[in-house]
Amino acid sequence: MGLLEARPELGAAEREVLTVMADLLAPFLASLSLSADLAIEVAAQSREIEEHRRFISLIIDSLPIGLYVIDRDYRIQIWNRQREVGSPGLRRDEVMGRQVFEVLTRQPAEELRAEFDRVFETGEIVQDELEVTLGGEVRSFRLSKIPMRLEGDRISHVITIGEDVTESRRIQGQIMQSEKLAAIGQLAAGVMHEINNPLATISACVAAITGRVASLEKRERATVGEYLEIIDKEVDRCTRIVDGLLDFSRPKGKSKGRVVLNALVEETLFLLKHHQRFKRLTLVRELDPSIPPTTGNAEQLTQVLMALMLNAVDAMDDRRGKLTVRTGRNRHQSDEVVVEIQDNGVGIPRADQAKIFEPFYTTKPPGRGTGLGLSICYGIVEDHRGRIELDSQPGRGSTFRVFLPIDQ
């Protein structure tokens, strides 16, 4: 019911005034209603934008890579969760709005600025790899700087992504090592069989000449005997090298059964306890009594452990040597057990670590080894469906880890 109809007692003049006021207020009241509707719509759109922004932020924070974004002033605009928990592990509120050079100081500011400037100017994606020591372990990171355009062709921001590629590099190295050793093994198998024949001929000739030495004069007999002894020793040395290469190249094919790893370690240590240099070391046993048995050939696995322990002894100073033998389950793969041989010796340079399992490669002085020990160990462990890994820091020592499958 209208206002005028509700008040029949009003006079004509009053009715006319109210009509004029109603006409004047009508647009205002209509605008108020429209403003309320617009406010509701704006609030709904703001909530939608905020939810969308939060969703994108959650996606960025859930990525398993470190990510941050800088603007043209080199100021950090985005810093995801992985950057907070990774290296250098700074909270978002500590870095937002600051120049990247104030936050990331591992790389010289001039170099970092030049990389960003290159992306801003050329629009190219810049990639690099960086090695970082975290908790005493060297980790490899792939860094990618990606141009970003908010509008038009002008690059307004640079997105930097840091990805930990340590594990993929390790697996790639193992694959390359296996392929390389397989090729060398095939070559060795063919060549060594051919070398065995002339070695056998030389050895037979030495034996035949030795039988006639007695008929020579005394002076000649001593000289010839000395030469024959040298030849015999060198033939024997060549034979050992050939046998080692054949052991490395040919399929092992030896019977396998259940092997208790802790018992195998103790047996190997018992065999080495009379070694002169072992008596001067500090031996630490950290054997997990709860580990399950593995599947393997005890004789071959003993050969592997003995070779690794002897190498550790050679790498240490007698006066400060400490050898740690450790067993346990693989924390990253539940169907494997692991034995670790750790020393505090001179360590292995990083440039040499990729080559130590290759035949004839050795860091020992001439005459101290043929360089076949670790390559044979590698082949034995691979034949057991396991793997052998090295973690070495020059000047701080080395740790060899032998992973073997649990007996099923």
TIZA-39910 format. One record per residue (C-alpha): residue number from 1; x, y, z. Coordinates in pm, 1 decimal, always signed. Layout:
! TIZA-39910
(atom NUM, (X, Y, Z))
...
//
This chain:
! TIZA-39910
(atom 1, (+0.0, +0.0, +0.0))
(atom 2, (+141.9, +342.5, -97.2))
(atom 3, (+222.4, +611.6, +156.1))
(atom 4, (-58.6, +843.6, +37.7))
(atom 5, (-314.8, +563.3, +42.2))
(atom 6, (-210.0, +474.1, +396.1))
(atom 7, (-274.7, +832.4, +513.4))
(atom 8, (-624.9, +926.6, +386.5))
(atom 9, (-653.0, +1210.1, +645.0))
(atom 10, (-386.3, +1418.8, +465.7))
(atom 11, (-497.8, +1723.2, +279.9))
(atom 12, (-441.6, +1800.8, -86.7))
(atom 13, (-139.0, +2024.8, -15.8))
(atom 14, (+27.1, +1767.0, +202.1))
(atom 15, (-35.3, +1502.1, -57.6))
(atom 16, (+125.4, +1716.4, -326.1))
(atom 17, (+436.5, +1777.6, -108.1))
(atom 18, (+476.1, +1406.3, -38.6))
(atom 19, (+442.0, +1326.2, -406.3))
(atom 20, (+718.0, +1571.7, -496.5))
(atom 21, (+945.8, +1428.5, -222.0))
(atom 22, (+882.0, +1075.8, -343.5))
(atom 23, (+977.4, +1174.8, -694.5))
(atom 24, (+1295.0, +1339.3, -566.9))
(atom 25, (+1399.5, +1046.4, -345.8))
(atom 26, (+1319.8, +771.2, -594.5))
(atom 27, (+1649.2, +798.2, -796.7))
(atom 28, (+1853.9, +815.1, -477.2))
(atom 29, (+1686.5, +507.4, -330.7))
(atom 30, (+1731.4, +328.6, -663.4))
(atom 31, (+2103.6, +417.9, -664.2))
(atom 32, (+2138.7, +284.7, -309.9))
(atom 33, (+1987.9, -45.1, -417.2))
(atom 34, (+2217.8, -59.2, -720.7))
(atom 35, (+2521.9, +22.7, -505.0))
(atom 36, (+2432.8, -259.7, -265.2))
(atom 37, (+2407.0, -501.6, -558.4))
(atom 38, (+2740.9, -381.1, -698.4))
(atom 39, (+2905.8, -412.8, -356.4))
(atom 40, (+2783.3, -772.3, -330.3))
(atom 41, (+2915.3, -851.1, -679.5))
(atom 42, (+3251.4, -683.2, -613.2))
(atom 43, (+3288.4, -874.4, -287.1))
(atom 44, (+3210.7, -1203.2, -465.4))
(atom 45, (+3466.0, -1126.7, -739.9))
(atom 46, (+3726.0, -1026.8, -478.2))
(atom 47, (+3674.4, -1357.8, -297.9))
(atom 48, (+3710.0, -1543.0, -627.0))
(atom 49, (+4031.6, -1355.7, -711.5))
(atom 50, (+4170.7, -1419.7, -362.5))
(atom 51, (+4085.9, -1790.8, -384.8))
(atom 52, (+4247.6, -1808.6, -728.1))
(atom 53, (+4557.4, -1630.8, -596.9))
(atom 54, (+4573.4, -1867.3, -297.2))
(atom 55, (+4533.3, -2168.0, -528.2))
(atom 56, (+4822.9, -2053.5, -749.5))
(atom 57, (+5032.1, -1983.7, -439.3))
(atom 58, (+4966.4, -2335.9, -310.8))
(atom 59, (+5071.6, -2482.1, -647.2))
(atom 60, (+5397.7, -2285.4, -640.0))
(atom 61, (+5464.4, -2389.3, -278.9))
(atom 62, (+5392.4, -2756.7, -357.1))
(atom 63, (+5653.5, -2777.3, -634.2))
(atom 64, (+5951.6, -2999.8, -536.7))
(atom 65, (+6190.3, -2734.6, -669.3))
(atom 66, (+6318.9, -2405.4, -536.9))
(atom 67, (+6158.3, -2109.6, -715.1))
(atom 68, (+6183.5, -1735.2, -684.6))
(atom 69, (+6091.6, -1438.4, -907.1))
(atom 70, (+6261.5, -1098.6, -936.8))
(atom 71, (+6149.3, -779.5, -1111.6))
(atom 72, (+6347.7, -530.9, -1319.4))
(atom 73, (+6493.0, -380.0, -1002.3))
(atom 74, (+6625.8, -724.9, -902.3))
(atom 75, (+6382.0, -730.6, -609.0))
(atom 76, (+6232.8, -1061.9, -498.1))
(atom 77, (+5857.1, -1084.1, -563.5))
(atom 78, (+5796.2, -1457.7, -510.5))
(atom 79, (+5986.0, -1699.5, -284.5))
(atom 80, (+5831.3, -2045.5, -263.4))
(atom 81, (+5822.7, -2293.1, +25.0))
(atom 82, (+6107.1, -2507.1, -109.9))
(atom 83, (+6333.1, -2201.7, -100.3))
(atom 84, (+6245.3, -2163.8, +268.2))
(atom 85, (+6339.1, -2522.0, +363.2))
(atom 86, (+6625.1, -2562.1, +113.8))
(atom 87, (+6948.4, -2369.5, +74.8))
(atom 88, (+6999.0, -2103.9, +212.1))
(atom 89, (+6671.9, -2165.8, +399.0))
(atom 90, (+6541.4, -1809.6, +445.0))
(atom 91, (+6181.4, -1732.4, +535.7))
(atom 92, (+5961.0, -1552.2, +287.7))
(atom 93, (+5905.7, -1249.5, +506.3))
(atom 94, (+6283.9, -1207.9, +536.4))
(atom 95, (+6345.3, -1176.8, +160.5))
(atom 96, (+6034.5, -1030.6, -4.7))
(atom 97, (+6109.0, -691.8, -160.5))
(atom 98, (+6483.9, -717.7, -105.3))
(atom 99, (+6734.5, -723.4, -388.7))
(atom 100, (+6841.8, -1075.0, -474.8))
(atom 101, (+7210.9, -987.3, -429.4))
(atom 102, (+7147.3, -915.1, -60.0))
(atom 103, (+6990.9, -1258.6, -9.9))
(atom 104, (+7194.2, -1495.1, -229.5))
(atom 105, (+7560.7, -1437.0, -157.7))
(atom 106, (+7708.7, -1772.4, -261.8))
(atom 107, (+7763.4, -1638.1, -614.8))
(atom 108, (+7939.2, -1302.9, -672.2))
(atom 109, (+7686.3, -1021.2, -722.9))
(atom 110, (+7844.2, -915.8, -1054.4))
(atom 111, (+7806.5, -1263.4, -1203.7))
(atom 112, (+7448.0, -1299.1, -1083.0))
(atom 113, (+7354.2, -954.3, -1215.7))
(atom 114, (+7509.5, -1037.7, -1553.9))
(atom 115, (+7301.2, -1356.7, -1579.1))
(atom 116, (+6977.4, -1170.7, -1501.7))
(atom 117, (+7067.5, -888.5, -1742.2))
(atom 118, (+7125.6, -1143.7, -2017.7))
(atom 119, (+6774.3, -1283.6, -1967.4))
(atom 120, (+6617.7, -935.9, -1954.5))
(atom 121, (+6796.7, -824.9, -2271.8))
(atom 122, (+6782.0, -1138.7, -2488.6))
(atom 123, (+6482.9, -1331.2, -2358.0))
(atom 124, (+6692.1, -1649.5, -2353.4))
(atom 125, (+6661.2, -1918.6, -2090.1))
(atom 126, (+6991.5, -1939.7, -1904.1))
(atom 127, (+7087.0, -2272.7, -1743.9))
(atom 128, (+7379.3, -2357.0, -1522.3))
(atom 129, (+7483.9, -2624.2, -1273.4))
(atom 130, (+7612.4, -2554.4, -925.7))
(atom 131, (+7768.1, -2781.5, -664.6))
(atom 132, (+7683.1, -2703.0, -303.6))
(atom 133, (+7810.5, -2870.2, +12.9))
(atom 134, (+7518.1, -2937.0, +249.2))
(atom 135, (+7580.9, -3118.8, +575.0))
(atom 136, (+7919.1, -3239.8, +452.1))
(atom 137, (+7765.7, -3382.6, +132.9))
(atom 138, (+7818.7, -3236.8, -213.1))
(atom 139, (+7485.9, -3182.3, -393.1))
(atom 140, (+7438.6, -3085.2, -758.6))
(atom 141, (+7174.0, -2830.0, -858.7))
(atom 142, (+7051.8, -2728.8, -1203.6))
(atom 143, (+6960.2, -2356.9, -1212.3))
(atom 144, (+6728.8, -2222.0, -1484.0))
(atom 145, (+6651.4, -1852.0, -1533.5))
(atom 146, (+6332.5, -1805.9, -1738.9))
(atom 147, (+6201.6, -1476.8, -1885.1))
(atom 148, (+5847.6, -1364.9, -1790.4))
(atom 149, (+5628.1, -1106.7, -1966.7))
(atom 150, (+5330.5, -950.6, -1791.5))
(atom 151, (+5216.2, -766.2, -2104.1))
(atom 152, (+5359.1, -695.6, -2446.2))
(atom 153, (+5704.6, -810.3, -2550.4))
(atom 154, (+5897.9, -644.0, -2270.2))
(atom 155, (+6040.0, -884.2, -2013.2))
(atom 156, (+5921.0, -769.6, -1673.6))
(atom 157, (+6038.1, -1050.7, -1443.5))
(atom 158, (+6280.1, -1343.9, -1431.4))
(atom 159, (+6177.3, -1679.0, -1281.6))
(atom 160, (+6463.4, -1879.2, -1130.2))
(atom 161, (+6417.4, -2251.9, -1071.7))
(atom 162, (+6667.2, -2463.0, -875.3))
(atom 163, (+6641.5, -2841.5, -910.3))
(atom 164, (+6841.6, -3097.3, -710.1))
(atom 165, (+6985.9, -3333.9, -974.8))
(atom 166, (+7229.0, -3520.1, -747.8))
(atom 167, (+7040.4, -3850.2, -764.5))
(atom 168, (+6981.3, -3835.5, -1139.5))
(atom 169, (+7350.1, -3757.3, -1194.7))
(atom 170, (+7443.6, -4057.1, -979.2))
(atom 171, (+7213.0, -4292.2, -1171.6))
(atom 172, (+7333.2, -4153.1, -1504.3))
(atom 173, (+7692.8, -4208.5, -1393.7))
(atom 174, (+7615.8, -4568.1, -1296.6))
(atom 175, (+7456.5, -4637.3, -1635.1))
(atom 176, (+7753.4, -4488.4, -1819.9))
(atom 177, (+7993.2, -4681.9, -1597.4))
(atom 178, (+7811.1, -5010.0, -1663.4))
(atom 179, (+7808.5, -4952.0, -2038.5))
(atom 180, (+8175.6, -4858.1, -2037.2))
(atom 181, (+8277.0, -5161.2, -1832.3))
(atom 182, (+8066.5, -5391.9, -2048.4))
(atom 183, (+8248.2, -5268.5, -2360.5))
(atom 184, (+8588.0, -5301.8, -2192.4))
(atom 185, (+8493.6, -5650.5, -2072.6))
(atom 186, (+8408.9, -5767.0, -2424.1))
(atom 187, (+8737.7, -5628.2, -2552.8))
(atom 188, (+8933.5, -5785.6, -2267.2))
(atom 189, (+8775.5, -6126.1, -2317.3))
(atom 190, (+8895.0, -6139.5, -2677.6))
(atom 191, (+9237.3, -5983.9, -2632.5))
(atom 192, (+9337.0, -6169.0, -2317.6))
(atom 193, (+9277.2, -6512.3, -2467.8))
(atom 194, (+9518.9, -6418.8, -2745.0))
(atom 195, (+9780.0, -6286.3, -2500.1))
(atom 196, (+9768.9, -6607.3, -2297.4))
(atom 197, (+9914.5, -6805.5, -2587.3))
(atom 198, (+10241.4, -6609.3, -2627.5))
(atom 199, (+10277.1, -6594.8, -2247.2))
(atom 200, (+10257.7, -6971.5, -2233.0))
(atom 201, (+10519.7, -6997.5, -2509.7))
(atom 202, (+10755.8, -6759.3, -2328.1))
(atom 203, (+10714.1, -6951.5, -2004.7))
(atom 204, (+10791.2, -7280.4, -2178.8))
(atom 205, (+11104.3, -7132.1, -2339.1))
(atom 206, (+11222.6, -7008.0, -1998.5))
(atom 207, (+11182.0, -7357.8, -1857.6))
(atom 208, (+11370.8, -7508.8, -2151.3))
(atom 209, (+11659.0, -7261.6, -2122.3))
(atom 210, (+11677.3, -7311.8, -1744.8))
(atom 211, (+11742.0, -7681.1, -1807.4))
(atom 212, (+12050.7, -7596.7, -2015.1))
(atom 213, (+12200.3, -7332.5, -1787.8))
(atom 214, (+12402.5, -7591.1, -1601.4))
(atom 215, (+12615.7, -7652.7, -1912.0))
(atom 216, (+12732.7, -7292.1, -1929.2))
(atom 217, (+13034.2, -7142.3, -1765.1))
(atom 218, (+12992.3, -7011.0, -1411.4))
(atom 219, (+12993.5, -6642.0, -1503.5))
(atom 220, (+12753.9, -6689.9, -1794.3))
(atom 221, (+12537.4, -6919.1, -1581.5))
(atom 222, (+12489.0, -6642.6, -1320.3))
(atom 223, (+12406.4, -6378.5, -1581.0))
(atom 224, (+12166.1, -6597.8, -1778.0))
(atom 225, (+12005.1, -6720.4, -1455.4))
(atom 226, (+11941.3, -6360.1, -1347.2))
(atom 227, (+11783.6, -6275.0, -1682.4))
(atom 228, (+11567.9, -6587.5, -1672.4))
(atom 229, (+11448.6, -6501.3, -1322.8))
(atom 230, (+11343.4, -6152.1, -1437.8))
(atom 231, (+11162.5, -6295.4, -1740.6))
(atom 232, (+10986.5, -6554.2, -1523.4))
(atom 233, (+10867.3, -6290.3, -1276.0))
(atom 234, (+10739.6, -6062.8, -1552.1))
(atom 235, (+10557.5, -6351.4, -1721.3))
(atom 236, (+10398.3, -6436.6, -1388.5))
(atom 237, (+10294.7, -6073.8, -1344.6))
(atom 238, (+10141.0, -6063.3, -1692.9))
(atom 239, (+9956.1, -6386.7, -1618.6))
(atom 240, (+9805.7, -6237.6, -1303.3))
(atom 241, (+9691.1, -5932.2, -1500.0))
(atom 242, (+9536.7, -6154.5, -1767.5))
(atom 243, (+9358.5, -6364.3, -1505.7))
(atom 244, (+9230.9, -6047.8, -1340.6))
(atom 245, (+9095.3, -5914.8, -1668.5))
(atom 246, (+8928.5, -6244.7, -1745.2))
(atom 247, (+8771.6, -6247.7, -1399.3))
(atom 248, (+8641.8, -5900.1, -1472.5))
(atom 249, (+8513.5, -5972.1, -1823.5))
(atom 250, (+8359.9, -6316.0, -1810.6))
(atom 251, (+8026.8, -6400.9, -1643.8))
(atom 252, (+8084.8, -6522.1, -1289.3))
(atom 253, (+7815.9, -6791.5, -1283.4))
(atom 254, (+7901.9, -6908.8, -931.0))
(atom 255, (+7635.1, -7057.4, -708.3))
(atom 256, (+7462.3, -6822.6, -466.6))
(atom 257, (+7280.7, -6878.3, -141.9))
(atom 258, (+7181.3, -6709.4, +181.8))
(atom 259, (+7466.5, -6502.1, +324.1))
(atom 260, (+7466.1, -6345.3, +669.6))
(atom 261, (+7639.3, -6014.7, +605.6))
(atom 262, (+7762.3, -5953.5, +961.9))
(atom 263, (+7922.0, -6298.7, +974.5))
(atom 264, (+8087.2, -6232.1, +639.3))
(atom 265, (+8231.4, -5903.3, +771.0))
(atom 266, (+8369.1, -6074.8, +1081.7))
(atom 267, (+8523.0, -6349.6, +871.5))
(atom 268, (+8692.3, -6094.6, +645.2))
(atom 269, (+8827.5, -5901.5, +945.1))
(atom 270, (+8959.3, -6228.8, +1088.8))
(atom 271, (+9145.3, -6299.0, +764.1))
(atom 272, (+9299.3, -5950.6, +771.4))
(atom 273, (+9382.3, -5923.5, +1140.9))
(atom 274, (+9736.4, -6051.9, +1085.2))
(atom 275, (+9802.5, -5795.6, +813.6))
(atom 276, (+10090.7, -5583.2, +939.0))
(atom 277, (+9926.9, -5248.7, +868.0))
(atom 278, (+9592.4, -5358.3, +1015.7))
(atom 279, (+9756.7, -5391.3, +1354.8))
(atom 280, (+9827.1, -5016.6, +1361.4))
(atom 281, (+9471.8, -4904.9, +1286.1))
(atom 282, (+9177.0, -4822.2, +1506.0))
(atom 283, (+8899.0, -5056.3, +1396.4))
(atom 284, (+8536.9, -4957.5, +1465.2))
(atom 285, (+8253.9, -5208.6, +1415.1))
(atom 286, (+7898.8, -5078.5, +1375.7))
(atom 287, (+7714.0, -5394.8, +1276.2))
(atom 288, (+7334.3, -5397.0, +1286.3))
(atom 289, (+7230.2, -5731.3, +1441.0))
(atom 290, (+6877.8, -5707.8, +1299.4))
(atom 291, (+6961.0, -5698.7, +928.9))
(atom 292, (+6823.7, -5988.9, +721.2))
(atom 293, (+7051.4, -6213.1, +513.2))
(atom 294, (+7134.2, -6135.7, +152.8))
(atom 295, (+7166.9, -6360.7, -150.3))
(atom 296, (+7516.2, -6414.4, -285.7))
(atom 297, (+7834.7, -6612.3, -312.7))
(atom 298, (+8024.4, -6584.9, +16.7))
(atom 299, (+8366.1, -6633.3, -144.5))
(atom 300, (+8315.4, -6353.9, -397.9))
(atom 301, (+8163.9, -6113.1, -144.9))
(atom 302, (+8457.3, -6179.5, +88.5))
(atom 303, (+8687.6, -6089.3, -202.0))
(atom 304, (+8500.0, -5759.3, -244.3))
(atom 305, (+8513.9, -5668.1, +125.7))
(atom 306, (+8880.7, -5761.9, +150.6))
(atom 307, (+8974.2, -5549.4, -151.1))
(atom 308, (+8784.4, -5248.4, -14.6))
(atom 309, (+8940.3, -5281.7, +330.8))
(atom 310, (+9292.5, -5316.6, +191.9))
(atom 311, (+9237.8, -5009.3, -24.9))
(atom 312, (+9121.6, -4820.7, +284.3))
(atom 313, (+9437.7, -4925.0, +467.7))
(atom 314, (+9653.8, -4801.3, +179.0))
(atom 315, (+9476.4, -4464.4, +188.5))
(atom 316, (+9542.1, -4399.3, +559.5))
(atom 317, (+9834.5, -4280.6, +762.2))
(atom 318, (+9944.2, -4561.6, +996.0))
(atom 319, (+9963.3, -4329.1, +1295.4))
(atom 320, (+9610.1, -4189.2, +1270.4))
(atom 321, (+9426.2, -4451.6, +1070.8))
(atom 322, (+9066.1, -4528.5, +1164.5))
(atom 323, (+8868.3, -4790.5, +976.5))
(atom 324, (+8492.3, -4810.2, +1032.5))
(atom 325, (+8291.1, -5108.2, +908.7))
(atom 326, (+7916.1, -5053.9, +920.6))
(atom 327, (+7617.3, -5267.7, +820.1))
(atom 328, (+7245.3, -5196.2, +812.4))
(atom 329, (+6935.9, -5165.6, +598.5))
(atom 330, (+6922.3, -4919.6, +313.3))
(atom 331, (+6713.9, -4634.1, +453.3))
(atom 332, (+6598.5, -4534.4, +105.1))
(atom 333, (+6517.8, -4881.8, -30.9))
(atom 334, (+6368.4, -5133.9, +208.2))
(atom 335, (+6460.5, -5444.1, +5.1))
(atom 336, (+6837.2, -5382.3, +33.5))
(atom 337, (+7108.7, -5415.9, +295.0))
(atom 338, (+7429.2, -5216.9, +287.4))
(atom 339, (+7783.9, -5256.6, +415.5))
(atom 340, (+8003.0, -4946.8, +442.5))
(atom 341, (+8383.1, -4934.6, +451.9))
(atom 342, (+8487.7, -4591.6, +579.9))
(atom 343, (+8838.7, -4453.9, +625.6))
(atom 344, (+8983.4, -4119.3, +729.0))
(atom 345, (+9260.0, -4125.9, +471.7))
(atom 346, (+9362.5, -3886.5, +197.5))
(atom 347, (+9038.7, -3917.0, +0.8))
(atom 348, (+8997.3, -3931.4, -376.0))
(atom 349, (+8993.7, -3618.4, -595.6))
(atom 350, (+8656.6, -3557.9, -759.6))
(atom 351, (+8814.3, -3576.2, -1105.5))
(atom 352, (+8929.6, -3932.6, -1030.3))
(atom 353, (+8612.3, -4063.9, -869.0))
(atom 354, (+8440.8, -4141.3, -1199.3))
(atom 355, (+8739.9, -4350.4, -1316.7))
(atom 356, (+8826.7, -4566.6, -1015.7))
(atom 357, (+8620.2, -4865.2, -1131.3))
(atom 358, (+8787.7, -4874.1, -1473.0))
(atom 359, (+9044.9, -5150.5, -1535.4))
(atom 360, (+9409.4, -5044.8, -1489.6))
(atom 361, (+9317.0, -4709.9, -1334.3))
(atom 362, (+9492.8, -4665.7, -1001.0))
(atom 363, (+9609.2, -4380.5, -781.8))
(atom 364, (+9869.8, -4600.3, -612.0))
(atom 365, (+10242.6, -4567.4, -684.0))
(atom 366, (+10389.9, -4792.2, -955.8))
(atom 367, (+10430.0, -5148.7, -839.3))
(atom 368, (+10162.6, -5119.0, -566.7))
(atom 369, (+9874.8, -5253.0, -775.5))
(atom 370, (+9746.1, -5335.4, -1122.9))
(atom 371, (+9432.2, -5122.3, -1103.1))
(atom 372, (+9204.5, -5423.7, -1146.2))
(atom 373, (+9082.2, -5468.2, -787.8))
(atom 374, (+8793.5, -5220.5, -789.4))
(atom 375, (+8685.1, -5311.3, -1142.6))
(atom 376, (+8657.2, -5676.2, -1038.4))
(atom 377, (+8466.2, -5571.1, -724.7))
(atom 378, (+8229.0, -5371.6, -942.7))
(atom 379, (+8164.1, -5672.2, -1165.6))
(atom 380, (+8104.3, -5905.2, -870.0))
(atom 381, (+7857.8, -5669.6, -701.1))
(atom 382, (+7674.9, -5608.9, -1029.3))
(atom 383, (+7652.2, -5985.8, -1080.2))
(atom 384, (+7481.8, -6002.2, -737.9))
(atom 385, (+7216.6, -5751.4, -860.8))
(atom 386, (+7366.4, -5492.6, -628.1))
(atom 387, (+7566.5, -5177.3, -670.8))
(atom 388, (+7872.7, -5012.6, -522.2))
(atom 389, (+7894.9, -4639.0, -454.2))
(atom 390, (+8168.8, -4402.8, -342.6))
(atom 391, (+8146.7, -4095.6, -122.6))
(atom 392, (+8484.5, -3926.3, -87.0))
(atom 393, (+8608.9, -3588.2, +31.9))
(atom 394, (+8973.5, -3508.7, -50.3))
(atom 395, (+9167.3, -3478.3, +273.7))
(atom 396, (+8883.0, -3621.8, +482.4))
(atom 397, (+8856.4, -3983.6, +372.2))
(atom 398, (+8635.7, -4213.8, +167.0))
(atom 399, (+8332.1, -4433.9, +219.7))
(atom 400, (+8250.7, -4724.6, -9.8))
(atom 401, (+7894.3, -4856.1, +14.7))
(atom 402, (+7798.6, -5198.8, -118.4))
(atom 403, (+7421.7, -5243.8, -161.5))
(atom 404, (+7289.0, -5598.7, -188.7))
(atom 405, (+6934.3, -5734.7, -225.5))
(atom 406, (+6768.5, -5899.0, +74.2))
(atom 407, (+6727.3, -6275.4, +41.5))
(atom 408, (+6367.2, -6349.1, -56.7))
//
